[in-house]
């Protein structure tokens, strides 16, 4: 087996081992409440505005595309339902995950990487303090909480943006757009989006923490680790999103218009 393949498998195994260590450390006490609050506030502060700004064009593009398609098919009354489904099921979790990974995850990786090259992580281990429980667990939980809240924000902003662009720019009927919400959409769709956001937030934080804790080679190594964490997270997110969507369609019965 070639060295690159062996290295990739080793890295994947170490990442999975870190995820298991985080799960084992979750119920341990004392819980780092102060660190959790600080990290939640920090991640939210660097992601909330970009997420809100990105969700507007996402909702607009989806509404414009679906509005044009439904008009060609003679099903304009389902424009609202299709837009809401696309935003809540797929667009909101993906937008949230990309912003969490790009802004929050890169900050987590840079912070832990700088601690690693300054040998703070090694000093904590010598003192008998678990870096995973002290540093990683609060960041993972904070990322999950912020992702959950941001997903709701993206859903609301995306639906409002889609309504505006469909009604104002495409001449859609406001009543038909709103009335079709319940034609195809259901509460389980929102629940699946929130579950996706939770999982995506955890993945982004775990990957960022792993790359930060394994960073080396000085400041350049930290920069490389940040870039790698963002790329790896994006790849994992799309794969996991496909799996979760496939499972959702098998488990939850879909409404028929």
N, C-alpha and C positions, 0 to 999 in steps of 0.2 A: 504494500500500500504506500502511495507516494506521501511525501512529507506534508504538502499542503492539505491533503485529505485528512491525514492523521491530526494535524494541528486544528483543523476545523472541528473534527469530532471531539477533540479534547476541550476546545473552547465551549462547544455546545454542552458537553457534560458538566463542565465547571459552572456554566450559567444555570443549568438545571439544578445543580447541587446548591447554588446560592438561593434559588427560589425555594427549595425545600427548607433550607436553614431559616429563611424569613418566615415561612409558615410555622416552623417549630418555635420561633422566637416571639410570635404574636401574643400568645397567652402569658408569657413570662412577666414577672413584676420585678422592679418597678417599671411602670409605663412612662415613657418620656413625653409627658403631656406638654410641657413648655416647648420642647423641640418640635412636636407635632403641630402646635398652633403657629409657631414661627414659620415652619416650612409651608403650611397651608396658606398663610398670608402671602409669603413670598411667591409661591407658584401662582396663586391667583392674581397677584399684582402684575406679573410679567405676561400673563396669558389672557386675561379677561378682555382687554381692549382689542388686541389683535383678533381674538376669536369672534367678538361681536362684529368687527369690520369685515372679516372673511365670510361670516355667515350670510351677510346681506347679498353679495354677488352670487353665492351658492344658491340661495333661495330664488334669486332673480333668474339665473340661468335655467334652473330646473323648471320654474314656472313658464318661462318663454318657450323652452323646448317642448314641454308637455302640452302647453296651450296650442302651439302650432300643430303638434301631432294629433291631438284630439279633434281639432278643427278639420283636419284632413280626413279623419275617420268619421266625422259627424257625431262625435261623443263629447261635445263641449261641456255637458253637465257633469262629467267625471274629472274635469281638470283639477278641481280642488282636492278631490280624494286622492288622485294620483300624485299630486304635488306633496300632499301631507305624508303619504306613504313613503315617497322617495326621500323626503327630508328627515322624517323621524326614524325610519328604519336604517338608512344608510348614511346620508349626508352628515347628520348631527354627530354620530359616534366617530366617523372618520375625521371630520374637521376638528373635533375635540381632541382626538388622539394625536393628530399631526401637530397641533399647537402645543399640547402637553409634551410631546417628545421633542419638538424643535426648540421650544423656549424653556419649559420646566426641566425636561430631561437633560438638556445640555448644561443647564446651570447646576443640576445635581452632580453630573459627571465631573464638571470642572471643580466643584467644591471638594468632592471626595478625592479627586485626582491630586489636587494641590495639597490636601492633607497627607496623601500617600507619599508624595515626593519629599515632603517636609518631615517624614517619618513619624507623624502624629499617630497614624494607624498602628504602627509597630509599637509605639510607646503605650498605647491603650491596651494592646494585647499583653505586653509585659506586665502591666498593672492588673491584669485579670479582668479587664473591662471588655465586653464583647462589642466590637464595632458594628456588628449586624443589629444587635438589640438597641445600641445607643444611637446609631446614626442611620442605618438603612431602614429599619422598621418604621420610624416616624415619617421618613420621606416617602415610603411606599404608601402608607395610609393617607398621607396628605395628598399625594398625587391621585389616589383613587377618589377621595372626597371632592377635590377640585374638578376632576374629570366628570363626576356625577352631576355637579352643579352646572358646569359649563355646558354639558349636553342639554340640560333643560333650557339654558340661555340660547343656545344655537337653534333648538327646536322652535322656540317662540319667535326669535328674530327671523329665522328662515321662513316660517309660515307667514308672518306679517309681510316680509319682503315679497314672497311669492304672491300673496293677495294683492299687494299694491301694483306689482308689475303686470299681473294678469288682468286686473280690473281697469287700471289706468291706461296701460300701453296697448293691450290687446282687445280692449272693449268687452271684457267678460262681464257677466252679471254677478254683482256682489252676493245676492241671495242664493244663486245656484252654486257659487263657489263655497259658501259657508254650509249650505245644506248638504253638499256631497261629502262633507267630512266623515259622516258616519256611514256612508254607503259601502266603503271598502275598509276603512281604518277601524281599529279596535284597540282596547286598552292594552292588550298584549303587545302591540307594536311599540308603544311607548316603553313598556317594561323591557322588551328585548333591547331597545336602544340604550336604556340605562344600564342594563347588565353588560352590554358591549363596552360602554364607557368605563365601567368599573374595571373590567378585565384589561382594557387597553391602557388605562392609567397605571395599573399594577405592572404590566409588561414594560411600559416606558420607564418606570422608576427602577425596576429590577435590572433591566439592561444598562441603564445609566449608572446605577450603583456598581454593577459588576465591572464595567469598563473603568470606572473611577478607582475602584479598589485594586485593580490590576494594572493601573497606569505606571509607567516607568520611563526613564530617559529624560527627566527634567521637564521644563515647561513645554518643549516640543512634543514630548510624549503625552502630556495632558491634552494638548490641542488635537493630536491624532486620535486619542481615546474619545474625545467629544465627537469628532466627525464620525468615527466608527459606531458609536452608540446611536447616533441619529439614523444612520443608514440601516443598521441591524434592526432597530425598532421599527422603521418603516416597512421593511421586508416582513418582519414577524406580524405586524398589524394586518397587512393585507391577507396573509395566509390564514391567520386566526379569524379574521372577519369572514372569509369564505366558509370556513368550517362552521362558525356559529350561525351564519345565515342558512346553510344547508340543514343544520340540526333544527333550527327554528321552523323551517317549512315542513319538516317531518313531524314535529311534535305538536305545533299549534295549528288547528284547522283554520283555513282562510275563509273569510266572508265572501260571498258571491253577490255581486251587484245585481 
